[in-house]
Every structure is written in structure tokens, then in C-alpha cells.
Amino acid sequence: MSVAEQLENLLQAGLNIQHIQLENESHMHSGPATESHFKLVLVSADFEGRRLVQRHQQVYGLVAELMQNPIHALALHLHTPEEWVARNGEVPLSPTCKGGSKVDKG
């Protein structure tokens, strides 16, 4: 089972998810890992009444076994259904990686 599938399974088991979008962004980063950097967009009524930091803690708690190894970075975009509608489903672009061997040292 891929890391992405494991991640989705853990999230599905712990949250009432209305929308999930998981993007493998490992190709944007240096190093040999092919499943190490992800962007997660998650919409759940379970986030209602929770501050952003509480939402992040909740998600990181669900996927803790995958963090550090094999997942190095997980960008979280967590919304309630109402917030998602207000955003028109728009998600910010991820920044370009500035670390490791992909840095222009010239």
C-alpha cells in the first residue's frame, strides 16, 4: 500500500470527511524519496468550533505513525464545509522548495 493510501485510510478512519484532496509534492523537493512531501486539503464538519491549531493537532494525531518516516512534510489546508464553500474550493499553491540539492548555488 502506498504512503498516500495509508494516509487517506488513517484520515478516513478518524474523521467524517466531506472532501479530501491529497497531492504528492515529493517531486518538488530534493532527495530520493518519492512519497515524502504531501499537500492535504481536507473538509470536515469535525473541524467546526475548532481553532486552526486544534485542527492541525487532530490531523497530526491521526497520522502520527507516518510522520518523520516516511512522511517528511505535510502541508495542511483544513476547512469546515462552510469555510470551503466560502473559499469556492480554492487552495493556495505550494511554494517552491528552497532546500537541498535543488538550490541554485551559482
PyMOL CGO cylinders between C-alpha atoms (Angstrom):
from pymol import cmd
from pymol.cgo import CYLINDER

trace = [
    CYLINDER, 0.00, 0.00, 0.00, 1.38, 3.42, -0.91, 0.3, 1, 1, 1, 1, 1, 1,
    CYLINDER, 1.38, 3.42, -0.91, 2.07, 6.10, 1.69, 0.3, 1, 1, 1, 1, 1, 1,
    CYLINDER, 2.07, 6.10, 1.69, -0.74, 8.20, 0.20, 0.3, 1, 1, 1, 1, 1, 1,
    CYLINDER, -0.74, 8.20, 0.20, -3.19, 5.31, 0.60, 0.3, 1, 1, 1, 1, 1, 1,
    CYLINDER, -3.19, 5.31, 0.60, -2.08, 4.74, 4.19, 0.3, 1, 1, 1, 1, 1, 1,
    CYLINDER, -2.08, 4.74, 4.19, -2.51, 8.44, 4.92, 0.3, 1, 1, 1, 1, 1, 1,
    CYLINDER, -2.51, 8.44, 4.92, -6.00, 8.53, 3.43, 0.3, 1, 1, 1, 1, 1, 1,
    CYLINDER, -6.00, 8.53, 3.43, -7.04, 5.38, 5.33, 0.3, 1, 1, 1, 1, 1, 1,
    CYLINDER, -7.04, 5.38, 5.33, -5.94, 6.83, 8.67, 0.3, 1, 1, 1, 1, 1, 1,
    CYLINDER, -5.94, 6.83, 8.67, -7.80, 10.08, 7.99, 0.3, 1, 1, 1, 1, 1, 1,
    CYLINDER, -7.80, 10.08, 7.99, -10.97, 8.32, 6.79, 0.3, 1, 1, 1, 1, 1, 1,
    CYLINDER, -10.97, 8.32, 6.79, -10.98, 6.17, 9.95, 0.3, 1, 1, 1, 1, 1, 1,
    CYLINDER, -10.98, 6.17, 9.95, -10.68, 9.17, 12.27, 0.3, 1, 1, 1, 1, 1, 1,
    CYLINDER, -10.68, 9.17, 12.27, -12.72, 11.93, 10.65, 0.3, 1, 1, 1, 1, 1, 1,
    CYLINDER, -12.72, 11.93, 10.65, -16.07, 12.48, 8.96, 0.3, 1, 1, 1, 1, 1, 1,
    CYLINDER, -16.07, 12.48, 8.96, -14.62, 13.70, 5.65, 0.3, 1, 1, 1, 1, 1, 1,
    CYLINDER, -14.62, 13.70, 5.65, -16.69, 15.56, 3.08, 0.3, 1, 1, 1, 1, 1, 1,
    CYLINDER, -16.69, 15.56, 3.08, -13.82, 16.35, 0.71, 0.3, 1, 1, 1, 1, 1, 1,
    CYLINDER, -13.82, 16.35, 0.71, -10.24, 15.15, 0.56, 0.3, 1, 1, 1, 1, 1, 1,
    CYLINDER, -10.24, 15.15, 0.56, -7.53, 16.13, -1.86, 0.3, 1, 1, 1, 1, 1, 1,
    CYLINDER, -7.53, 16.13, -1.86, -4.09, 14.64, -1.30, 0.3, 1, 1, 1, 1, 1, 1,
    CYLINDER, -4.09, 14.64, -1.30, -1.28, 15.76, -3.55, 0.3, 1, 1, 1, 1, 1, 1,
    CYLINDER, -1.28, 15.76, -3.55, 2.14, 14.13, -3.60, 0.3, 1, 1, 1, 1, 1, 1,
    CYLINDER, 2.14, 14.13, -3.60, 4.59, 17.03, -3.92, 0.3, 1, 1, 1, 1, 1, 1,
    CYLINDER, 4.59, 17.03, -3.92, 7.75, 14.98, -3.43, 0.3, 1, 1, 1, 1, 1, 1,
    CYLINDER, 7.75, 14.98, -3.43, 8.87, 15.75, -6.98, 0.3, 1, 1, 1, 1, 1, 1,
    CYLINDER, 8.87, 15.75, -6.98, 9.19, 19.42, -5.97, 0.3, 1, 1, 1, 1, 1, 1,
    CYLINDER, 9.19, 19.42, -5.97, 11.82, 18.60, -3.33, 0.3, 1, 1, 1, 1, 1, 1,
    CYLINDER, 11.82, 18.60, -3.33, 15.35, 17.29, -3.29, 0.3, 1, 1, 1, 1, 1, 1,
    CYLINDER, 15.35, 17.29, -3.29, 16.33, 13.80, -2.23, 0.3, 1, 1, 1, 1, 1, 1,
    CYLINDER, 16.33, 13.80, -2.23, 15.49, 10.30, -3.35, 0.3, 1, 1, 1, 1, 1, 1,
    CYLINDER, 15.49, 10.30, -3.35, 12.16, 9.90, -1.51, 0.3, 1, 1, 1, 1, 1, 1,
    CYLINDER, 12.16, 9.90, -1.51, 9.16, 9.64, -3.82, 0.3, 1, 1, 1, 1, 1, 1,
    CYLINDER, 9.16, 9.64, -3.82, 6.48, 9.77, -1.11, 0.3, 1, 1, 1, 1, 1, 1,
    CYLINDER, 6.48, 9.77, -1.11, 7.80, 12.20, 1.49, 0.3, 1, 1, 1, 1, 1, 1,
    CYLINDER, 7.80, 12.20, 1.49, 6.09, 15.57, 0.85, 0.3, 1, 1, 1, 1, 1, 1,
    CYLINDER, 6.09, 15.57, 0.85, 2.32, 15.94, 0.62, 0.3, 1, 1, 1, 1, 1, 1,
    CYLINDER, 2.32, 15.94, 0.62, -0.29, 18.69, 0.49, 0.3, 1, 1, 1, 1, 1, 1,
    CYLINDER, -0.29, 18.69, 0.49, -3.59, 17.77, 2.12, 0.3, 1, 1, 1, 1, 1, 1,
    CYLINDER, -3.59, 17.77, 2.12, -6.86, 19.60, 1.63, 0.3, 1, 1, 1, 1, 1, 1,
    CYLINDER, -6.86, 19.60, 1.63, -9.50, 18.29, 4.00, 0.3, 1, 1, 1, 1, 1, 1,
    CYLINDER, -9.50, 18.29, 4.00, -13.08, 19.40, 4.56, 0.3, 1, 1, 1, 1, 1, 1,
    CYLINDER, -13.08, 19.40, 4.56, -14.87, 18.05, 7.61, 0.3, 1, 1, 1, 1, 1, 1,
    CYLINDER, -14.87, 18.05, 7.61, -17.67, 19.11, 9.91, 0.3, 1, 1, 1, 1, 1, 1,
    CYLINDER, -17.67, 19.11, 9.91, -15.45, 17.72, 12.69, 0.3, 1, 1, 1, 1, 1, 1,
    CYLINDER, -15.45, 17.72, 12.69, -13.43, 20.95, 12.43, 0.3, 1, 1, 1, 1, 1, 1,
    CYLINDER, -13.43, 20.95, 12.43, -16.40, 23.17, 13.38, 0.3, 1, 1, 1, 1, 1, 1,
    CYLINDER, -16.40, 23.17, 13.38, -15.74, 25.16, 16.55, 0.3, 1, 1, 1, 1, 1, 1,
    CYLINDER, -15.74, 25.16, 16.55, -12.02, 24.29, 16.48, 0.3, 1, 1, 1, 1, 1, 1,
    CYLINDER, -12.02, 24.29, 16.48, -9.20, 26.75, 16.04, 0.3, 1, 1, 1, 1, 1, 1,
    CYLINDER, -9.20, 26.75, 16.04, -6.71, 26.10, 13.24, 0.3, 1, 1, 1, 1, 1, 1,
    CYLINDER, -6.71, 26.10, 13.24, -4.05, 24.80, 15.62, 0.3, 1, 1, 1, 1, 1, 1,
    CYLINDER, -4.05, 24.80, 15.62, -6.56, 22.33, 17.12, 0.3, 1, 1, 1, 1, 1, 1,
    CYLINDER, -6.56, 22.33, 17.12, -7.42, 21.07, 13.63, 0.3, 1, 1, 1, 1, 1, 1,
    CYLINDER, -7.42, 21.07, 13.63, -3.74, 20.56, 12.84, 0.3, 1, 1, 1, 1, 1, 1,
    CYLINDER, -3.74, 20.56, 12.84, -3.20, 18.72, 16.13, 0.3, 1, 1, 1, 1, 1, 1,
    CYLINDER, -3.20, 18.72, 16.13, -6.17, 16.48, 15.39, 0.3, 1, 1, 1, 1, 1, 1,
    CYLINDER, -6.17, 16.48, 15.39, -4.89, 15.55, 11.92, 0.3, 1, 1, 1, 1, 1, 1,
    CYLINDER, -4.89, 15.55, 11.92, -1.28, 15.08, 13.05, 0.3, 1, 1, 1, 1, 1, 1,
    CYLINDER, -1.28, 15.08, 13.05, -2.54, 12.86, 15.86, 0.3, 1, 1, 1, 1, 1, 1,
    CYLINDER, -2.54, 12.86, 15.86, -4.32, 10.62, 13.34, 0.3, 1, 1, 1, 1, 1, 1,
    CYLINDER, -4.32, 10.62, 13.34, -1.29, 10.25, 11.06, 0.3, 1, 1, 1, 1, 1, 1,
    CYLINDER, -1.29, 10.25, 11.06, 1.48, 10.31, 13.68, 0.3, 1, 1, 1, 1, 1, 1,
    CYLINDER, 1.48, 10.31, 13.68, 2.76, 6.85, 12.72, 0.3, 1, 1, 1, 1, 1, 1,
    CYLINDER, 2.76, 6.85, 12.72, 3.65, 8.13, 9.22, 0.3, 1, 1, 1, 1, 1, 1,
    CYLINDER, 3.65, 8.13, 9.22, 5.30, 11.39, 10.23, 0.3, 1, 1, 1, 1, 1, 1,
    CYLINDER, 5.30, 11.39, 10.23, 9.11, 11.68, 10.05, 0.3, 1, 1, 1, 1, 1, 1,
    CYLINDER, 9.11, 11.68, 10.05, 9.30, 8.35, 8.32, 0.3, 1, 1, 1, 1, 1, 1,
    CYLINDER, 9.30, 8.35, 8.32, 8.14, 8.02, 5.61, 0.3, 1, 1, 1, 1, 1, 1,
    CYLINDER, 8.14, 8.02, 5.61, 6.47, 11.47, 5.54, 0.3, 1, 1, 1, 1, 1, 1,
    CYLINDER, 6.47, 11.47, 5.54, 8.85, 14.39, 5.94, 0.3, 1, 1, 1, 1, 1, 1,
    CYLINDER, 8.85, 14.39, 5.94, 6.39, 17.24, 5.29, 0.3, 1, 1, 1, 1, 1, 1,
    CYLINDER, 6.39, 17.24, 5.29, 2.62, 17.54, 5.28, 0.3, 1, 1, 1, 1, 1, 1,
    CYLINDER, 2.62, 17.54, 5.28, 1.08, 20.87, 4.27, 0.3, 1, 1, 1, 1, 1, 1,
    CYLINDER, 1.08, 20.87, 4.27, -2.40, 21.10, 5.79, 0.3, 1, 1, 1, 1, 1, 1,
    CYLINDER, -2.40, 21.10, 5.79, -5.37, 23.07, 4.45, 0.3, 1, 1, 1, 1, 1, 1,
    CYLINDER, -5.37, 23.07, 4.45, -8.22, 22.19, 6.82, 0.3, 1, 1, 1, 1, 1, 1,
    CYLINDER, -8.22, 22.19, 6.82, -11.73, 23.61, 6.43, 0.3, 1, 1, 1, 1, 1, 1,
    CYLINDER, -11.73, 23.61, 6.43, -15.25, 23.25, 7.68, 0.3, 1, 1, 1, 1, 1, 1,
    CYLINDER, -15.25, 23.25, 7.68, -17.86, 22.75, 4.94, 0.3, 1, 1, 1, 1, 1, 1,
    CYLINDER, -17.86, 22.75, 4.94, -18.96, 26.40, 5.32, 0.3, 1, 1, 1, 1, 1, 1,
    CYLINDER, -18.96, 26.40, 5.32, -15.37, 27.67, 5.00, 0.3, 1, 1, 1, 1, 1, 1,
    CYLINDER, -15.37, 27.67, 5.00, -14.82, 25.50, 1.94, 0.3, 1, 1, 1, 1, 1, 1,
    CYLINDER, -14.82, 25.50, 1.94, -17.88, 26.96, 0.20, 0.3, 1, 1, 1, 1, 1, 1,
    CYLINDER, -17.88, 26.96, 0.20, -16.74, 30.50, 1.09, 0.3, 1, 1, 1, 1, 1, 1,
    CYLINDER, -16.74, 30.50, 1.09, -13.32, 29.76, -0.48, 0.3, 1, 1, 1, 1, 1, 1,
    CYLINDER, -13.32, 29.76, -0.48, -15.00, 28.41, -3.63, 0.3, 1, 1, 1, 1, 1, 1,
    CYLINDER, -15.00, 28.41, -3.63, -12.82, 25.33, -3.25, 0.3, 1, 1, 1, 1, 1, 1,
    CYLINDER, -12.82, 25.33, -3.25, -9.65, 27.29, -3.90, 0.3, 1, 1, 1, 1, 1, 1,
    CYLINDER, -9.65, 27.29, -3.90, -6.37, 26.09, -2.42, 0.3, 1, 1, 1, 1, 1, 1,
    CYLINDER, -6.37, 26.09, -2.42, -3.15, 28.13, -2.36, 0.3, 1, 1, 1, 1, 1, 1,
    CYLINDER, -3.15, 28.13, -2.36, -0.23, 26.94, -4.48, 0.3, 1, 1, 1, 1, 1, 1,
    CYLINDER, -0.23, 26.94, -4.48, 2.69, 25.37, -2.65, 0.3, 1, 1, 1, 1, 1, 1,
    CYLINDER, 2.69, 25.37, -2.65, 5.93, 27.34, -2.53, 0.3, 1, 1, 1, 1, 1, 1,
    CYLINDER, 5.93, 27.34, -2.53, 8.97, 26.21, -4.47, 0.3, 1, 1, 1, 1, 1, 1,
    CYLINDER, 8.97, 26.21, -4.47, 11.42, 24.14, -2.46, 0.3, 1, 1, 1, 1, 1, 1,
    CYLINDER, 11.42, 24.14, -2.46, 14.49, 26.12, -1.39, 0.3, 1, 1, 1, 1, 1, 1,
    CYLINDER, 14.49, 26.12, -1.39, 16.41, 23.35, 0.33, 0.3, 1, 1, 1, 1, 1, 1,
    CYLINDER, 16.41, 23.35, 0.33, 18.81, 20.57, -0.51, 0.3, 1, 1, 1, 1, 1, 1,
    CYLINDER, 18.81, 20.57, -0.51, 20.30, 19.91, -3.91, 0.3, 1, 1, 1, 1, 1, 1,
    CYLINDER, 20.30, 19.91, -3.91, 17.68, 21.90, -5.83, 0.3, 1, 1, 1, 1, 1, 1,
    CYLINDER, 17.68, 21.90, -5.83, 19.06, 25.25, -4.60, 0.3, 1, 1, 1, 1, 1, 1,
    CYLINDER, 19.06, 25.25, -4.60, 20.82, 27.28, -7.26, 0.3, 1, 1, 1, 1, 1, 1,
    CYLINDER, 20.82, 27.28, -7.26, 24.24, 27.89, -5.78, 0.3, 1, 1, 1, 1, 1, 1,
    CYLINDER, 24.24, 27.89, -5.78, 25.55, 29.79, -8.79, 0.3, 1, 1, 1, 1, 1, 1,
]
cmd.load_cgo(trace, "trace")
